């Protein structure tokens, strides 16, 4: 089931803004039970909102199986214009 606290990303932003996310790696999980692969609801919510004067060079989610938190980390590299 879709958790009540999880909202979809808005599709429209101020002109030029963009999301830097890694859609391949879930970055958050539900907390109602301890993490068990295939049991918890997982989604991608962590990333970066990037302004028009910044280029996204790369974004990577890190699948750590929520070992340290209810989130998996996400890193990115950017080029300032």
C-alpha positions, 0 to 999 in steps of 0.5 A, a space after each residue: 500500500 502507498 503510505 500516507 506520508 509519501 507524496 509524489 514529486 511535483 511535475 512543474 517547477 520554476 523554469 529551469 529547476 530540475 531534480 537530480 535523483 537516482 530512480 534505480 535505488 530506493 532511498 527510503 523505507 517504511 518503519 512499521 517493522 524492522 527492514 526485511 527485503 521484500 516486506 517493507 515499502 520502499 521508494 525514491 524520495 532523496 535527491 537534489 533540486 538543482 538551479 539553472 546555473 548548475 549542470 548535473 554531472 552524475 547522481 548515484 543512490 547507494 544500496 546499503 539495505 538501510 543498514 544505518 538508517 531508514 534512508 539509503 544515501 544519495 550522492 551527486 556531482 555538479 558543474 557550476 556554470 
